[in-house]
Amino acid sequence: MNHSVSNSKTMDNQMEKIYIAVGNDLNEGLGTLEWALRKWSGQTISFVIVHVDNTCRDFVNTPFGKLPASSVSEEKLEIIRMLEQDKIDKLLSKFKASCGKVKTEVLKIKKSEEPIHKEIVEFISNHQVTKLVMGITVVKSSSWKTKTAISASFYIHRNKPSFCEVYIICGGKSVFLREENVEGYMENERGTMVSKMKEKGSMIGWLGKMFIDNTAKHETQGRVYPRGLSPAREVIDTEPVGSRDWWEDYGAPQVESYLQWLSSSKMVEEQEEEEDEEEEYSGTRYGLTELANVEHISHDHITDASCRIEILKAKIQEAQKIIEEKRKEAKEYVERQQGAQHIISLCNRRGVELEARINVEVDKNQVELKNKLEAARENIYEVSSDIEESKNRLRSLLELQSELAAKLHSSSLAKSQVEAQLENAMATKIEILREMDELRRQRELLRRRIEFCKKREAITAANRSSSSLSEPDQLNYSYREFTADEIRLVTANFSEHMRLKKISDQTSSYRGRLNHMAVALELHASLTSLSVEEFRAKMELLSQIQHPHLLKIIGACPELRCIISQYMRNGCLYNFLFSTQRNPNCYQWNNNKSLYWHARIRIAAEVCMGLGFLHSFEPRPILHGEVNLFNVLLDRNLVAIITVSQLSECLDESELRSEICDFGVVMLQLLTGREGDDEIVEEVIMAMEGDALHGILDAMAGDWPMDLAMEFTRIALRCVDINGNMELTTTTVMEEVEEVRRKAAELMEKEGSGHREEDQNQSDVPYIFLCPILQEVMKNPHVAADGFSYELRAIEEWLGSGHETSPMTNLRLEHKFLTPNQTLRSLIQEWLNNRPIAP
């Protein structure tokens, strides 16, 4: 047995291989493959199509019929075999195409001396086949000596290895083999018996069945001629004239009729002829003996003439009967000989005709093969030309590659030199920047001394005595001190119309203008108990703490214990959330504006940034003192600013955790728009447990995205759970809230213009356009080492005053280089150009 691989594609070892045995029947093979595709649909498998050559090698198929292989020359036989192989390859291509996207491999089992069913059993063992799908026509053979398809299927079923599953397919449907009481039968998928395995019959019985089946096709040859009757005359008298295919319509039926008659009579007649010859020989011998005896008796013993005549008549009749039979046999032999001669002439005529047709077909195939050979040669020439051209191109590319490699090497050397020069330049630049920082620090120091000298001269000229201004350590203050007269002048002697709405009973706030700048002046009852030195120390601490989300201290009046800071036009967050009418004298204005959900998330993130800056202050954390809605202010762009008047150094870590809890309450108030501390916490916890958070969200904030609202709420509840999570730090909370703010910003970016009107109602300026230090629209934005963008003059002033930390994160900056943010600058310019001009 010879197996050849037709497909060199390597199958994946993880895929299960399904072997499918097919023959030369296209429809039966396609039906078998379709059944396998349905059977293993949706599974990771691969097919191995096993082609079984079940054609008889003693005969060849031609367009004119089946002929013995011995009757064809070796050259023509080779051409016919090649054409048959080409047909088989096309058939296998159709089988592979029908498999679709399933990986397919093809194996061929060539015909050998062994029967097909034995070859298949051997193939299963050699290839370790675990699943074999086989069409029932695969084991069908044209040889008389092989078993039928059913018996061969039972042979495979009995002798296959135990690890192999065999599926028999008939007409595109699965059939099952059963055995009971040494009797095999075949069932369909419904369990109905469709066939039984029959025993092998004798040669005569097979011939009888064969020719009985042929009677349905050829009625004229359907009967078996009795002994003594020859079909020769019938053959001669029925030859058609001008038939389209005289062999199919006339010659083949006559040959089959003649062979049928021979097979059905000759084998029986041989024995009968032997018996008849013996009987005739015995009868003749007995007759001659009796005749001699009669003559002897008649001459010697019998004298009666009439008795002698009767005996002679009987013997004459017997001799005449024998002669008549011999005459009939001679006549029958002559007719049989004539029929045989006619059949021989038909076969000779057919052979000549087939040889002529084969010659024509061979010539035609030779021409086609010659044309194909010429085309193949031309194709090979073209491919050779392409290969040569590709070699030339590859040679050019290799030369170019070597040239580029040389240039790259030289460029690398030049780059190394430039990098070394750049490192030297950077080192020089760093040194220059350090010197510039030192010069800026000295310049700032001189500026402060000059201001102090001017102030002292003005006080001296006005004959005012101020002990606070005469102290020598005034030169070292990082804030500006004002006199009580200046404060009374700014506040119109603390007039009521200059008073701002009270934030608490312990604080009185007034508005005014200093150096053409709007300021807020605060008088704290808690500061009156401090001495002048203690108040100045506190102001010195407050003036050194600077952050974009902490209220900036402009100056102070030690005499009145008054703190001067930035003026926040929108007042405190409490009044903005809960005030319904505009009050010109209060520390805010509402004008029926609402904070939408994304602005509330942003404000919470900004408050957390300021609080985190204080809690991570070095060398010791700083406490805010009272984190609530009253101490969160909003500037004209609704940016959150935390008051700093109550700042103090942290002495106990638990105080930091307490301020985180207060921040969690602020988050819940922003979420629900409701007042209260413990009540709102309990209400939110119950809503979360009952999956009813949407029912307590502030309707004035718009439609909260529930995923962001849930995440925001969970962070707030972790903050207020002071007993359950003692290790929670402000840095962790700041990172989590910042992540929620980023998601909200991305969501707003996706929705685009849908919320443009809301944004305009809340702020005229996009948040990213504002400088974190100045809180003004940037004209020349630059990116610092912390990744934030600042106005150039503001960040230079920050760095020039000796700060080495980030204004936003309070972390040490890796370097002090500033990079222009051209993209942000273009966006700001475009926004300014497209901004509508107010009437």
Stockholm file with secondary structure:
# STOCKHOLM 1.0

chainA/1-839         MNHSVSNSKTMDNQMEKIYIAVGNDLNEGLGTLEWALRKWSGQTISFVIVHVDNTCRDFVNTPFGKLPASSVSEEKLEIIRMLEQDKIDKLLSKFKASCGKVKTEVLKIKKSEEPIHKEIVEFISNHQVTKLVMGITVVKSSSWKTKTAISASFYIHRNKPSFCEVYIICGGKSVFLREENVEGYMENERGTMVSKMKEKGSMIGWLGKMFIDNTAKHETQGRVYPRGLSPAREVIDTEPVGSRDWWEDYGAPQVESYLQWLSSSKMVEEQEEEEDEEEEYSGTRYGLTELANVEHISHDHITDASCRIEILKAKIQEAQKIIEEKRKEAKEYVERQQGAQHIISLCNRRGVELEARINVEVDKNQVELKNKLEAARENIYEVSSDIEESKNRLRSLLELQSELAAKLHSSSLAKSQVEAQLENAMATKIEILREMDELRRQRELLRRRIEFCKKREAITAANRSSSSLSEPDQLNYSYREFTADEIRLVTANFSEHMRLKKISDQTSSYRGRLNHMAVALELHASLTSLSVEEFRAKMELLSQIQHPHLLKIIGACPELRCIISQYMRNGCLYNFLFSTQRNPNCYQWNNNKSLYWHARIRIAAEVCMGLGFLHSFEPRPILHGEVNLFNVLLDRNLVAIITVSQLSECLDESELRSEICDFGVVMLQLLTGREGDDEIVEEVIMAMEGDALHGILDAMAGDWPMDLAMEFTRIALRCVDINGNMELTTTTVMEEVEEVRRKAAELMEKEGSGHREEDQNQSDVPYIFLCPILQEVMKNPHVAADGFSYELRAIEEWLGSGHETSPMTNLRLEHKFLTPNQTLRSLIQEWLNNRPIAP
#=GR chainA/1-839 SS CCEEECCCCCCCTTSEEEEEEECSCHHHHHHHHHHHHHHTTTSCEEEEEEEECCSCTTEEEETTEEEEGGGSCHHHHHHHHHHHHHHHHHHHHHHHHHTTTSEEEEEEECCCSSCHHHHHHHHHHHHTCSEEEEEGGGGCCSCTTSCCHHHHHHHHHHHSCTTCEEEEEETTEEEEEEEETTEEEEECTTSCEEEECCCCCCHHHHHHHHHHHHHTTCGGGCSCCCTTCCSHHHHHHTCCSSCTTHIIIIIHHHHHHHHHHHHHHHHHHHHHHHHHHHHHHHHHHHHHHHHHHHHHHHHHTCCCHHHHHHHHHHHHHHHHHHHHHHHHHHHHHHHHHHHHHHHHHHHHHHHHHHHHHHHHHHHHHHHHHHHHHHHHHHHHHHHHHHHHHHHHHHHHHHHHHHHHHHHHHHHHHHHHHHHHHHHHHHHHHHHHHHHHHHHHHHHHHHHHHHHHHHHHHHHHHTTCCCHHHHSGGGGGCSSEECCHHHHHHHTTTTCGGGBCCCSCTTEEEEEEEETTEEEEEEEEGGGTTSCHHHHHHHHHHHHHCCCTTBCCEEEEETTTTEEEEECCTTCBHHHHHHCCSCCTTSSCCCTTCCCCHHHHHHHHHHHHHHHHHHHTCSSSCEECSCCSGGGEEECTTCCEEECCTTCEECCCHHHHHHHHHHHHHHHHHHHHCCCCSHHHHHHHHHHHHTTCGGGTSCGGGCCCCHHHHHHHHHHHHHHHCTTTCTTCCHHHHHHHHHHHHHHHHHHHHHHGGGGHHHHHHHCSSCGGGBCTTTCSBCSSEEECTTSCEEEHHHHHHHHHTTCCBCTTTCCBCSCCCCEECHHHHHHHHHHHHHSCCCC
#=GC SS_cons         CCEEECCCCCCCTTSEEEEEEECSCHHHHHHHHHHHHHHTTTSCEEEEEEEECCSCTTEEEETTEEEEGGGSCHHHHHHHHHHHHHHHHHHHHHHHHHTTTSEEEEEEECCCSSCHHHHHHHHHHHHTCSEEEEEGGGGCCSCTTSCCHHHHHHHHHHHSCTTCEEEEEETTEEEEEEEETTEEEEECTTSCEEEECCCCCCHHHHHHHHHHHHHTTCGGGCSCCCTTCCSHHHHHHTCCSSCTTHIIIIIHHHHHHHHHHHHHHHHHHHHHHHHHHHHHHHHHHHHHHHHHHHHHHHHHTCCCHHHHHHHHHHHHHHHHHHHHHHHHHHHHHHHHHHHHHHHHHHHHHHHHHHHHHHHHHHHHHHHHHHHHHHHHHHHHHHHHHHHHHHHHHHHHHHHHHHHHHHHHHHHHHHHHHHHHHHHHHHHHHHHHHHHHHHHHHHHHHHHHHHHHHHHHHHHHHTTCCCHHHHSGGGGGCSSEECCHHHHHHHTTTTCGGGBCCCSCTTEEEEEEEETTEEEEEEEEGGGTTSCHHHHHHHHHHHHHCCCTTBCCEEEEETTTTEEEEECCTTCBHHHHHHCCSCCTTSSCCCTTCCCCHHHHHHHHHHHHHHHHHHHTCSSSCEECSCCSGGGEEECTTCCEEECCTTCEECCCHHHHHHHHHHHHHHHHHHHHCCCCSHHHHHHHHHHHHTTCGGGTSCGGGCCCCHHHHHHHHHHHHHHHCTTTCTTCCHHHHHHHHHHHHHHHHHHHHHHGGGGHHHHHHHCSSCGGGBCTTTCSBCSSEEECTTSCEEEHHHHHHHHHTTCCBCTTTCCBCSCCCCEECHHHHHHHHHHHHHSCCCC
//
